[in-house]
Amino acid sequence: MNQLLLIAIRNLGTHKRRTLLLGGAIAGVTALLIVLMGLSNGMKETMLRSATTLMTGHVNVAGFYKVTAGQSAPVVTNYPKLMEQLRQEVPELDYSVQRSRGWVKVVSETGSVQLGVGGIDVANESGFRKVVHIREGKLDDLALPNTILLFEEQAKKLEVKVGDSVTLSAPTMRGTSNTVDVRVAAIAANVGMLSSFNVYVPNSTLHGLYQMRADATGALMLYLKDMSSIPDVQARLFKRLPELGYQMMEHNPQPFFMKFETVNREGWTGQKLDITNWEDEISFIKWTVAALDGLTGLLTFVLLVIIAVGIMNTLWIAIRERTREIGTLRAIGMQRWYVLVMFLFEALVLGLLGTTVGATVGLGVCTALNAADLSVPVAVQVFILSEKLHLVVNPGSMLGAITFITLCTTAISLVPSFLAARMKPVTAMHHIG
């Protein structure tokens, strides 16, 4: 086998131009695949970090409260008691936060927008500071009563700056309208689609707007030490919370704001809890990653077809040029199996060298793009959930791409290699090239 490998390497070296052309094409496909995978992984990482800070925990215990059968609010009552029980039931818990939730009309002197609003205690949310980058004002000022954090896109629409006042208007749990004037404490950089419909105010401000009790909140967001335990924790809470006396909603893998119509049609009143995970809460934007993954797969398939045609044509040419050589090798006793393996080794070595070079180039491109700290247009930010281009290349993904494309190039060479191995020695030796 070692001798066959040496022969394969020698043959590739003898036909340098052909080897460089085909190897370069394989390297180009691999490099493109690595860059696309880096973009996809970067989007997933950014989405996870942003979403699990701005909108959702790894696991969420939220719910709805209905004063009447036809009117619901995203409220969890007596949350301190529930939180204490959750700490006992979830040993995998790393930390937790509670967020009030709502939907408000934000009105300035020049315009208005409908936005989701989150009530936070900024002093206890260290993760929030890592994701939200302040452009104007101070994030710590959000701890003051009747303040609000806007994102750049929202501030532009409302034509406000730090220090200006806006009015929040929303119906209370009992259906009456209420308003509160708030001061813009900070304006943050856009975070893609996630910042297009969210604003943040202190919990006390949201409680006053909705006239809620101090022990009410919108959701208890649980952050686990290991995200792989999310399904187990979710299943356990579905089982244990009813045993602890809580009424539960059926699992619906959608964000809470898409459930109002369904909940309002149901005839119950009072409190029901709803357990979701981070994927449920951002299911409305996960299609962006799915679309990129689909595009990556489609491009990879098209490029592999091109490479397949190139490899097969190259091997056909090589076999035609080396017909007499093959006949001589068969005449001196080389088995058909060894002829087949010799050509497979050529494709294997070519694929391995091409993919290794391509993966290195792709990694270099990703590293260079990250180092350049490139800003992307607002239209692109909506999809990549960041104002900066961020690519992540995992060693496992890189090795997987090298292995996959190398195996594909080797498999593609099976047909011409098999036909070469079936040549009759006499016929091959008398072939005139």
Backbone torsions as a table, in degrees:
resi	resn	phi	psi	omega
1	MET	NA	-38.9	178.6
2	ASN	-61.4	-37.8	179.8
3	GLN	-65.8	-39.4	178.6
4	LEU	-65.4	-37.4	177.8
5	LEU	-64.5	-41.5	178.6
6	LEU	-64.6	-39.6	177.5
7	ILE	-62.8	-41.9	179.9
8	ALA	-62.7	-43.3	179.7
9	ILE	-65.7	-39.7	179.2
10	ARG	-63.0	-42.5	-179.3
11	ASN	-63.6	-38.7	177.3
12	LEU	-65.2	-38.6	178.6
13	GLY	-69.6	-30.8	-179.6
14	THR	-67.9	-37.1	-178.5
15	HIS	-107.6	68.8	-172.7
16	LYS	-62.4	-43.3	-175.4
17	ARG	-62.9	-46.9	179.2
18	ARG	-63.6	-41.8	-179.3
19	THR	-63.5	-44.6	-179.4
20	LEU	-66.3	-38.4	-179.3
21	LEU	-64.9	-50.9	-178.2
22	LEU	-71.8	-40.6	177.5
23	GLY	-62.7	-36.8	177.5
24	GLY	-64.9	-38.3	178.0
25	ALA	-64.9	-42.4	178.2
26	ILE	-63.9	-41.2	178.6
27	ALA	-63.4	-39.7	179.2
28	GLY	-63.4	-42.5	177.9
29	VAL	-62.1	-44.3	-178.9
30	THR	-64.4	-43.9	-179.8
31	ALA	-61.5	-43.4	179.3
32	LEU	-63.6	-41.1	178.7
33	LEU	-63.2	-41.5	179.6
34	ILE	-63.3	-42.7	179.6
35	VAL	-64.5	-44.4	179.2
36	LEU	-64.3	-40.5	177.0
37	MET	-64.9	-38.2	178.2
38	GLY	-63.6	-39.6	178.0
39	LEU	-66.8	-43.3	179.1
40	SER	-63.6	-46.1	179.2
41	ASN	-64.7	-37.3	177.7
42	GLY	-63.7	-41.2	177.5
43	MET	-62.9	-44.0	-179.5
44	LYS	-62.8	-43.9	-179.5
45	GLU	-64.5	-43.9	179.3
46	THR	-65.2	-42.6	178.8
47	MET	-60.4	-45.6	-178.3
48	LEU	-63.8	-46.6	-177.8
49	ARG	-65.6	-45.0	-178.0
50	SER	-69.8	-46.1	-175.6
51	ALA	-66.1	-42.4	-177.8
52	THR	-77.1	0.0	173.4
53	THR	-107.5	-44.0	-174.4
54	LEU	-86.3	-34.5	-168.5
55	MET	-122.9	-29.4	-167.1
56	THR	-153.6	155.1	168.7
57	GLY	-91.9	-177.5	173.8
58	HIS	-63.9	-44.0	172.8
59	VAL	-129.1	137.6	-178.0
60	ASN	-120.0	132.4	169.8
61	VAL	-109.5	100.7	-178.0
62	ALA	-122.7	-150.2	178.0
63	GLY	153.7	-171.6	-179.1
64	PHE	-133.2	146.2	174.4
65	TYR	-119.0	132.2	-177.0
66	LYS	-120.8	114.3	174.1
67	VAL	-71.9	-41.7	173.2
68	THR	-124.6	165.8	-174.3
69	ALA	-62.4	-29.5	-173.8
70	GLY	-100.3	5.7	-176.3
71	GLN	-137.2	119.7	-176.3
72	SER	-120.7	158.9	175.4
73	ALA	-137.6	144.2	-179.3
74	PRO	-77.7	76.0	-171.1
75	VAL	-131.0	139.3	170.4
76	VAL	-115.7	121.3	-177.7
77	THR	-89.8	155.4	177.9
78	ASN	48.4	50.8	-174.6
79	TYR	-69.0	-27.2	179.0
80	PRO	-59.6	-40.8	177.9
81	LYS	-64.9	-44.3	179.5
82	LEU	-62.6	-40.6	-179.4
83	MET	-63.6	-39.5	178.5
84	GLU	-63.2	-40.3	178.0
85	GLN	-67.1	-37.5	178.8
86	LEU	-64.8	-37.9	178.2
87	ARG	-62.2	-33.3	178.8
88	GLN	-75.8	-35.1	-175.4
89	GLU	-84.9	-17.4	-175.1
90	VAL	-122.8	82.0	177.5
91	PRO	-65.7	-17.9	178.6
92	GLU	-75.7	-3.2	-174.8
93	LEU	-66.6	132.7	174.1
94	ASP	-93.3	-56.3	174.4
95	TYR	-157.6	170.4	-178.8
96	SER	-143.6	157.0	172.6
97	VAL	-136.4	158.4	174.3
98	GLN	-117.3	136.2	-178.3
99	ARG	-129.1	130.2	169.7
100	SER	-77.5	152.2	-176.9
101	ARG	-130.4	152.3	176.4
102	GLY	-174.0	-179.8	178.2
103	TRP	-137.0	120.8	-171.5
104	VAL	-130.8	163.0	169.9
105	LYS	-103.0	120.6	179.6
106	VAL	-99.0	121.2	-173.0
107	VAL	-118.7	127.4	172.9
108	SER	-113.0	-175.4	179.9
109	GLU	-69.9	-20.0	-174.7
110	THR	-116.1	-8.4	-177.7
111	GLY	-175.1	-177.7	179.6
112	SER	-151.4	153.0	177.0
113	VAL	-142.4	149.2	173.5
114	GLN	-93.1	126.3	-175.0
115	LEU	-141.8	151.4	168.3
116	GLY	-75.2	143.8	-177.9
117	VAL	-125.8	137.3	177.0
118	GLY	-117.5	132.7	175.7
119	GLY	-95.2	123.3	-175.7
120	ILE	-130.2	160.3	169.5
121	ASP	-107.9	93.2	-169.0
122	VAL	-61.8	-26.6	-179.3
123	ALA	-67.5	-25.1	-177.6
124	ASN	-104.1	12.5	-177.1
125	GLU	-122.7	78.2	-179.2
126	SER	-65.4	-33.6	179.7
127	GLY	-64.5	-30.5	-179.6
128	PHE	-61.0	-36.8	-178.5
129	ARG	-68.9	-26.5	-177.7
130	LYS	-78.1	-23.7	-176.3
131	VAL	-99.9	-38.4	-175.9
132	VAL	-90.8	118.4	179.8
133	HIS	-104.1	116.4	-174.1
134	ILE	-78.6	128.8	176.3
135	ARG	-93.5	-40.1	179.5
136	GLU	-138.1	148.0	177.7
137	GLY	81.1	-165.4	-178.5
138	LYS	-129.9	133.8	178.8
139	LEU	-64.4	-35.3	-178.9
140	ASP	-61.6	-24.6	179.1
141	ASP	-68.0	-13.7	177.7
142	LEU	-70.2	-10.4	175.8
143	ALA	-77.3	-15.5	179.7
144	LEU	-77.3	147.6	-179.9
145	PRO	-61.1	148.7	173.8
146	ASN	54.5	51.1	174.1
147	THR	-124.8	168.3	-178.6
148	ILE	-148.9	146.1	172.5
149	LEU	-107.2	124.2	176.1
150	LEU	-112.0	160.2	171.7
151	PHE	-98.7	161.5	-173.2
152	GLU	-54.4	-43.6	-178.8
153	GLU	-61.0	-41.2	-179.5
154	GLN	-69.9	-41.4	179.7
155	ALA	-63.4	-35.1	178.3
156	LYS	-66.7	-43.0	179.2
157	LYS	-64.0	-39.7	-177.6
158	LEU	-84.7	-11.2	-179.0
159	GLU	56.7	52.7	178.4
160	VAL	-127.1	163.1	176.0
161	LYS	-134.8	176.1	179.7
162	VAL	-59.1	133.5	-178.6
163	GLY	99.6	-21.2	178.0
164	ASP	-73.5	159.9	179.1
165	SER	-107.4	143.7	172.3
166	VAL	-132.7	163.2	-179.0
167	THR	-113.5	133.6	174.6
168	LEU	-101.2	130.5	-179.5
169	SER	-127.5	132.2	-179.2
170	ALA	-160.6	153.0	174.0
171	PRO	-77.4	141.2	177.5
172	THR	-78.1	177.3	-179.5
173	MET	-60.9	-23.6	-178.4
174	ARG	-98.9	9.1	172.4
175	GLY	92.7	-4.3	178.1
176	THR	-88.4	148.5	-179.4
177	SER	-81.1	146.5	178.8
178	ASN	-143.1	153.4	179.0
179	THR	-134.8	157.3	174.0
180	VAL	-148.6	136.9	176.8
181	ASP	-89.2	132.1	-179.6
182	VAL	-130.0	155.2	179.3
183	ARG	-103.1	138.4	178.2
184	VAL	-71.4	109.6	-177.8
185	ALA	-88.2	-31.0	-176.6
186	ALA	-157.8	150.9	173.7
187	ILE	-122.8	124.9	-174.0
188	ALA	-107.2	159.2	176.0
189	ALA	-65.4	147.6	178.8
190	ASN	-61.4	145.9	176.0
191	VAL	-122.6	54.9	178.5
192	GLY	61.4	-146.0	-177.3
193	MET	-62.9	-29.2	-176.7
194	LEU	-65.7	-24.3	-179.1
195	SER	-96.6	1.5	-177.5
196	SER	-83.1	-14.9	-177.9
197	PHE	-141.0	24.2	178.5
198	ASN	-129.4	137.3	167.9
199	VAL	-131.6	165.9	-176.2
200	TYR	-133.5	138.0	178.0
201	VAL	-134.9	163.7	174.2
202	PRO	-61.7	149.7	179.2
203	ASN	-55.9	-38.9	-177.8
204	SER	-62.8	-36.1	179.3
205	THR	-66.1	-42.8	-179.5
206	LEU	-69.3	-35.9	176.0
207	HIS	-61.7	-41.0	179.7
208	GLY	-67.7	-39.4	-179.9
209	LEU	-63.2	-43.1	-176.8
210	TYR	-93.7	-0.9	179.3
211	GLN	55.8	48.9	179.0
212	MET	-97.6	157.2	174.8
213	ARG	-71.9	159.7	-177.1
214	ALA	-66.3	-24.6	-178.2
215	ASP	-93.4	16.0	177.4
216	ALA	-106.5	149.0	176.9
217	THR	-148.3	-177.5	180.0
218	GLY	-98.1	-40.1	-177.7
219	ALA	-159.1	145.3	170.4
220	LEU	-101.6	114.6	-175.9
221	MET	-99.1	117.3	-176.5
222	LEU	-100.7	127.2	177.6
223	TYR	-110.7	121.6	-172.8
224	LEU	-95.4	157.1	177.9
225	LYS	-67.4	-33.5	-179.6
226	ASP	-135.0	118.7	-176.4
227	MET	-66.5	-18.5	178.7
228	SER	-66.6	-16.5	-179.6
229	SER	-89.0	3.3	-178.9
230	ILE	-55.5	-50.4	-178.9
231	PRO	-59.7	-39.6	-180.0
232	ASP	-65.2	-44.2	-179.6
233	VAL	-64.4	-43.4	-179.1
234	GLN	-62.5	-45.6	179.8
235	ALA	-64.6	-39.0	-179.6
236	ARG	-65.0	-41.7	-179.6
237	LEU	-68.6	-34.5	176.1
238	PHE	-61.5	-31.6	-179.4
239	LYS	-84.2	-43.2	-170.5
240	ARG	-80.5	-37.3	-175.1
241	LEU	-62.2	-41.0	174.1
242	PRO	-61.4	-34.1	177.6
243	GLU	-66.6	-25.4	178.6
244	LEU	-89.1	3.7	173.6
245	GLY	100.5	9.9	-178.9
246	TYR	-95.2	141.7	173.3
247	GLN	-83.5	136.8	-174.0
248	MET	-117.7	146.7	170.1
249	MET	-86.6	153.1	173.6
250	GLU	-68.0	146.2	-177.0
251	HIS	-65.3	127.9	178.6
252	ASN	-132.9	107.2	-173.2
253	PRO	-75.0	63.3	178.2
254	GLN	-137.4	158.0	174.5
255	PRO	-64.7	156.2	-172.1
256	PHE	-60.3	-34.7	-174.8
257	PHE	-73.1	-9.6	175.7
258	MET	-92.3	1.9	-174.5
259	LYS	-104.1	-5.2	-175.1
260	PHE	-58.6	-45.8	-176.7
261	GLU	-61.7	-43.4	179.3
262	THR	-64.7	-45.3	-178.7
263	VAL	-64.4	-40.8	-177.8
264	ASN	-67.6	-23.1	177.9
265	ARG	-79.0	-17.8	-177.7
266	GLU	-81.5	149.3	-169.6
267	GLY	-88.4	3.5	-176.5
268	TRP	-84.2	162.3	173.4
269	THR	-130.0	167.1	-179.1
270	GLY	93.3	-151.0	-173.6
271	GLN	-104.6	133.8	167.8
272	LYS	-134.4	137.4	-179.9
273	LEU	-92.7	151.0	-179.1
274	ASP	-131.3	123.4	-178.5
275	ILE	-106.6	124.2	178.5
276	THR	-134.5	168.5	172.1
277	ASN	-116.7	179.2	-173.9
278	TRP	-64.2	-31.7	179.7
279	GLU	-68.9	-36.2	176.8
280	ASP	-62.5	-42.8	-173.1
281	GLU	-72.5	-22.9	178.4
282	ILE	-118.2	27.2	-179.6
283	SER	-61.5	-24.7	-177.6
284	PHE	-74.6	-12.1	177.6
285	ILE	-119.9	-2.1	179.8
286	LYS	-66.8	-17.6	-179.9
287	TRP	-62.6	-24.7	-179.5
288	THR	-64.5	-42.6	178.0
289	VAL	-69.4	-40.1	178.4
290	ALA	-61.9	-38.7	179.3
291	ALA	-65.8	-41.0	179.4
292	LEU	-66.8	-41.0	177.2
293	ASP	-61.9	-40.8	177.6
294	GLY	-64.1	-41.2	177.6
295	LEU	-63.9	-41.6	177.6
296	THR	-60.2	-44.8	179.4
297	GLY	-64.0	-41.3	-179.7
298	LEU	-64.8	-46.9	179.2
299	LEU	-62.5	-40.3	179.0
300	THR	-62.3	-42.4	179.6
301	PHE	-62.6	-46.9	-179.4
302	VAL	-61.3	-45.3	-178.7
303	LEU	-66.8	-36.0	178.0
304	LEU	-66.8	-35.6	176.2
305	VAL	-62.1	-43.6	178.4
306	ILE	-61.9	-44.7	178.8
307	ILE	-63.6	-38.2	-179.9
308	ALA	-61.1	-45.3	178.2
309	VAL	-61.9	-42.3	179.7
310	GLY	-63.1	-43.3	-179.4
311	ILE	-65.5	-45.4	-178.3
312	MET	-64.1	-42.8	177.8
313	ASN	-62.9	-41.3	179.8
314	THR	-62.9	-43.7	-179.7
315	LEU	-68.8	-35.3	176.8
316	TRP	-61.5	-43.6	178.4
317	ILE	-63.6	-44.1	-179.7
318	ALA	-62.3	-40.4	-179.6
319	ILE	-67.3	-41.6	179.2
320	ARG	-62.9	-42.3	-178.7
321	GLU	-69.2	-27.0	-174.1
322	ARG	-111.1	22.7	-177.8
323	THR	-59.2	-46.6	-178.9
324	ARG	-66.3	-35.7	176.9
325	GLU	-62.6	-42.4	179.0
326	ILE	-63.1	-42.5	178.3
327	GLY	-61.3	-40.8	178.7
328	THR	-64.1	-44.3	179.1
329	LEU	-61.9	-39.8	178.9
330	ARG	-69.0	-35.4	-177.7
331	ALA	-68.0	-32.1	-179.1
332	ILE	-88.7	7.0	169.9
333	GLY	114.5	2.1	179.1
334	MET	-70.4	128.9	-178.8
335	GLN	-73.5	155.1	178.0
336	ARG	-56.0	-37.4	-178.8
337	TRP	-59.3	-39.7	-178.5
338	TYR	-71.5	-34.0	175.3
339	VAL	-63.9	-44.3	177.8
340	LEU	-58.9	-46.9	-178.0
341	VAL	-64.8	-36.2	-179.3
342	MET	-60.3	-45.7	179.1
343	PHE	-70.7	-34.6	176.1
344	LEU	-64.2	-38.9	177.7
345	PHE	-61.4	-38.9	178.2
346	GLU	-60.3	-47.2	179.8
347	ALA	-65.4	-38.2	-179.5
348	LEU	-64.5	-48.4	-179.2
349	VAL	-64.1	-43.2	178.9
350	LEU	-61.4	-45.1	179.7
351	GLY	-64.5	-42.6	-178.3
352	LEU	-65.8	-43.8	178.7
353	LEU	-65.6	-45.3	-179.0
354	GLY	-62.8	-44.6	-178.5
355	THR	-69.2	-36.4	178.7
356	THR	-64.5	-46.1	177.3
357	VAL	-63.0	-44.7	-179.4
358	GLY	-62.6	-41.4	178.9
359	ALA	-64.8	-38.5	178.1
360	THR	-64.8	-43.1	177.7
361	VAL	-63.4	-44.9	179.3
362	GLY	-60.5	-42.0	177.7
363	LEU	-63.4	-40.5	177.9
364	GLY	-63.3	-40.3	178.4
365	VAL	-63.8	-44.8	179.6
366	CYS	-62.2	-43.2	179.4
367	THR	-63.5	-41.8	179.9
368	ALA	-65.3	-41.2	179.5
369	LEU	-65.2	-39.9	177.3
370	ASN	-65.6	-40.6	-179.8
371	ALA	-66.1	-31.8	-179.7
372	ALA	-71.0	-17.6	178.0
373	ASP	51.5	53.2	-173.8
374	LEU	-74.2	134.7	172.0
375	SER	-87.3	148.5	-179.1
376	VAL	-116.8	156.2	178.7
377	PRO	-59.9	157.7	-178.4
378	VAL	-57.5	-38.8	-179.8
379	ALA	-61.4	-34.2	179.2
380	VAL	-78.3	-33.9	179.5
381	GLN	-57.5	-34.0	-179.3
382	VAL	-57.8	-34.8	-175.0
383	PHE	-92.2	-36.5	-177.0
384	ILE	-93.1	-1.8	173.7
385	LEU	59.8	32.5	178.4
386	SER	-161.7	152.0	176.1
387	GLU	-84.8	-9.3	179.5
388	LYS	-115.4	147.1	175.4
389	LEU	-77.8	123.4	-175.9
390	HIS	-132.7	120.9	180.0
391	LEU	-117.1	142.0	179.8
392	VAL	-128.8	119.9	178.0
393	VAL	-108.8	111.9	177.3
394	ASN	-84.3	137.3	178.9
395	PRO	-54.8	-39.0	179.8
396	GLY	-64.1	-41.7	178.7
397	SER	-66.2	-39.3	-180.0
398	MET	-64.8	-46.0	178.2
399	LEU	-64.6	-37.9	178.5
400	GLY	-63.7	-39.5	178.2
401	ALA	-64.7	-42.9	178.3
402	ILE	-61.2	-46.7	-178.2
403	THR	-64.9	-45.6	-176.7
404	PHE	-60.9	-51.0	-176.4
405	ILE	-69.4	-36.4	176.9
406	THR	-62.4	-44.6	179.1
407	LEU	-65.6	-36.5	178.4
408	CYS	-63.9	-46.1	-179.8
409	THR	-64.0	-36.0	178.4
410	THR	-68.4	-43.4	-179.7
411	ALA	-64.9	-37.5	-179.8
412	ILE	-61.8	-30.4	-176.8
413	SER	-80.5	-2.4	-176.3
414	LEU	-62.1	-44.2	-175.1
415	VAL	-63.4	-55.2	178.7
416	PRO	-63.8	-33.3	178.9
417	SER	-66.8	-39.5	179.5
418	PHE	-65.9	-41.0	178.5
419	LEU	-66.3	-36.6	176.6
420	ALA	-63.5	-39.7	-178.6
421	ALA	-68.7	-22.3	-177.9
422	ARG	-87.6	-1.6	179.1
423	MET	-62.5	139.6	174.7
424	LYS	-80.2	134.3	-175.5
425	PRO	-54.5	-43.9	-176.1
426	VAL	-65.1	-46.9	-179.0
427	THR	-62.1	-42.4	-177.7
428	ALA	-66.5	-39.6	-177.2
429	MET	-69.8	-26.9	179.6
430	HIS	-93.2	6.6	179.5
431	HIS	-70.8	136.2	177.7
432	ILE	-104.6	113.7	-177.0
433	GLY	-74.7	NA	NA
